[in-house]
Amino acid sequence: MIVIVTTEPHKYTHAALGKWCGATDIQSLSYWKLFRRRLLPQATYIFTDFDRLSPWELELAANAWRALAAAGCQVLNDPAKFRRRHAFLQLMYRRGINSFRSWSPELDETPDHFPVFLRTQAAHRGVLSKLLLTVEDSRQALADALAAGHPLSDLHFVEYAAEATSTGVFRKLAAHRIGNDIVPALSVHSLDWIAKYGAPVAEEQQYEEEWAMLQQNPYREQVMLAFEAAGIDYGRADFGLVRGRPEIYEINTNPMIGE
């Protein structure tokens, strides 16, 4: 049996697995219930959704992870090793896995390479600004975010690292890690550089390229390096190709599994 631990409102992400494998083989368990259980079944546990946990919840989750491991369970994703987005992106840059950087306003860091954009670190809330081209632009975007009530500690500037295909379509690639395996996933195509939800804008040749990537898994090594840097055993890495090089944007520990 596999137990996937998530926040209560986001247990739906792996519902399709329960339909494929059966409810007795795949179960979802919220952190709220995990922290209150006196007994848990012997199973493989996957801890997810770290972006949506508070620091004290991460600590409780890390303690539960250790208790399960000590009891002989296989447990993936140690909450104690979780890095927030800014720290993760900076580590990726310093290790040479990515070529783009992140800056923390909380540390009074100001971007010195442009364009950049401002976004939140937690809860997958996405981009807060348009592309910012100057220091003045970045300061104004930060002031606007603070005025709107976004906590300083949750904000960071990210250097723009995207490149459209020859047809003007942006493609966001993805790959899952499951233990020691990297499994490529479907791409998202969009006319917008953010490429979050996708649209039917790709041409036949681009779908053929995607099919080849799904079969060949050409970026397995780079994606695995990103997961290892993040200390994550299970999740989905989102990335793009810039001048033929993979640039890793994020690792989602609670990816949506479609039917």
N, C-alpha and C positions, 0 to 999 in steps of 0.2 A: 504494500500500500504506500502511496505517496500523499503526503499532506502538505499543501501549499498554504503558507501563513501570509495573510494580507491584512490591510486595514479593512474594517467592516464595510465601508461603502464601496470597496473595490474588489469584492470577492468574485464579481462576474467575469473577470478577465480570463479565467481558465475554465469557464463553464463548459466550453466545447469539449475539453478533454474528458470531462465526466460523461458526456454523451458517447464519446468514442470508446472509452475504456471501461465505463461502468462506475457507478457511484461508490462501489466498495473498493475500487482500485485507486481512484483519485478523489481526494476530499479537500475542501477549503476550510481553513480555520482562521478566524480573526484574531488579531493580537489581543483584543478586549477579552475574548474567551480563553486564549492561551494563558494570559497572566493570572487567570482565576481558577484554572484547572489544577486539581490535586494529582490526577492520574492522566497519562497520555498513552496511546497505543504504541507498540513497537512498529516503527515505520521509517521511511525516508522522508525527511522534512526539508522543505525549501522555504527559506525566509526571504520575503520580498517587500517591495513598497517602502524602501528606506527613505525616499524623498519626502514621504508624508508623515514621518514619525518625528516627534519632538526628541530632544536629547535624552530626557529621562526615559522615554519609551524605548529608545535605542539601547540604553543601558539595561533595561529590563529584558529586552529581546536578546541581548548578548548573554545575559545570565541564563536565560532559557536555552539558548543554543548550546551553551557549555554543559548544562545539565543533561540535555538529550544526547550529546556526544559522549559524555561520561557513562551514560546508560547503554551505550553500544549502538545507538542509532546513527545512520548516515545522515549528515546534516550539511546542506549547502548554503552558502552566503552568510558569512560571519558578520553580524551587525556591528561588532566592535571595529571592523576594518573599513567601514563605510566612509567614503570621502564625498564631501559636498562638491557641487559642480565646479566652482572656481578652483578648488584644490586639485580636483581630478584633471582639469584642463591644463593647469600649470605643470602638473607632474608629467602629463603627456608631452608637453612642449619641451620640458627640460630633458626628457629621455629621448627626444628626437623622433617620437612616434607621430606627433602632429607638428605642423609648421606655424600654427596660429596660437595666440596667447589670450589670456584673460586678466582682467584687472579688478581689484577689490576696492570699491569706494570706502568700505569699512576701515581699510588700512590707509586711506587717503591716497590711493593709487589713481593716477590719471592716465588714460590711454595715450601712447605716443606713436602708435601706428593706426592708420585709418584706411577704410571705413571700419566702424565698430557698431554694435547695437547693445542696448541695455536690456537685461532680462532678470527674472527671478531665479533663485537657485532651487527652491523647494516646490513640491506639489505639481510639477509639470504645467505651470501656468504660462510659460512661453515668453515671447518677446514683448517688451513694453514700449519700444521705440522703433522708429524708422531707422534706416542706415544713417549713422552720424559721421560727418566728414571732418569735423574740426574739434579742437579742445573746447571751444565755446559751445558747440552743439552738445557735447557730452555733459558739460556742466549744466546746461539747461535741461537736458533729459533727466539728469539725476535730481535736479530741483523739482521738476514736475512729478517724478515718482515719489519723492518724499512728501510733497504737498498732497498727493493722493493717498498717503498713509502707508506706503510700502516700507517696511523696516529696512534700515540701512544694511543690517547684517545679512539680508536676504538678496541683495542686489550685486550684480557684477556686470562689467563690460566684457564683451566677447568680440575678438577680431573677426571680421567677415572672411569666411573661407568657403566659397561656393563658386561653381563654374557651370554655366549652361552648356548643353550639348550644341552641336552644330545647327540644330533646328530651333534653338532658343528655349528649349525645355530643360528645367532643372530636375535632376534625378537624385533622390535620396535612397541610398541602399541600406540594407539591414542584414544582420546575421545574429543568430542565437548561439549562446554557449550553453551546453548541457553537460556538465562535468568536463570531460576531456575532449568533447566533440564541438566543432563549430559547424552550424547548419545554416546555409544562406537562406534568406527570406525574400519575399517579393519586394520590389522597389515601389517608391512613390514618385509619380511624375507630376509636375506642376509648372505653370507659367510664373509662379511666385517663388522667389529665392528661399522662402521659409519652407516650402514643400512639406507641409504638415499632413494634410489629408489627401492630396492627390486629385487628379482629374484626368479624363480620357483625352489627353493631348499628345501622347507619344505616337510615333509612326511605327509601321510594321517592323522596320529595321531595328528600332530600339527595343521592341519586344523580343526580337530574335537575339539581340545582344544580352538581354536580361535572361533569357532561357539558357544561353550558353554559360552565363555566370552562375546560374543555379546548378548547372551540371558540373562545372569545373571548380567552383569554389576558389577563385584565384586569390582572394584576399584573406584566406584563412589565417596565415601567419601573423599579419598585421593586426587582425581583429583579436586573435588570442593574446598578443602582447598587450593590447588595451585592457582586456579582461583581467590579465594577471597584474597589470599596474593598478587596477581598481580593486583587486582582491575579491572579485566577484566570480562565483562558480556557475551561476545560472542567470540568464537575462538576455536582453537584446541590445546590440550595439547599432546605433544609427550613424551612418557615415556618407560622405560624398567623395567624388573624385575631382581633384584639382590638379591640372597638368599631369594627369595620369596617376597621381598619388592619393591613396586613401587618407582622408582627414576624418578622425573620429569625433563626432559631435557630442554624444552622450551614451551612457549605458542605462537602460531602463530595467530595473530589477523585477518589475511586475508587468511584463509585456502582454498585450492583448492577443489571445490566441483565437483566430477566427475559425468558423466552421467550414 
